[in-house]
Amino acid sequence: MSLTMFLAFAILGCDFLLYVLFQWIYGEKHRKHVRRVAAREKRRALSTKQAGHPRVIPFPEHTLRLRTGYF
């Protein structure tokens, strides 16, 4: 009985340590940095992009070739 309890607590302790390790490596700190970099790149791309006329996408002439299955 005591060996079972020891193994149970040892496994729970290892699980907790793995959880802490993954939070430390892939935690919220890195997500915020990645979001900040992505937002900065998006702002830079939008500021350098020239506003052009909106384009209309033409409807395909042969739509049956584009269908993948039967309806």
JOWO-V446901 format. One record per backbone hydrogen bond with DSSP energy under -1.0 kcal/mol. NH is the residue of the N-H (numbers start at 1). CO is the residue of the C=O. Records with the same first field share a line. If there is no record, write none. Layout:
NH=CO, CO
//
This chain:
5=1
6=2
7=3
8=4
9=5
10=6
11=7
12=8
13=9
14=10
15=11
16=12
17=13
18=14
19=15
20=16
21=17
22=18
23=19
24=20
25=21
26=22
31=27
32=28
33=29
34=30
35=31
36=32
37=33
38=34
39=35
40=36
41=37
42=38
43=39
44=40
45=41
46=42
47=43
48=44
49=45
//
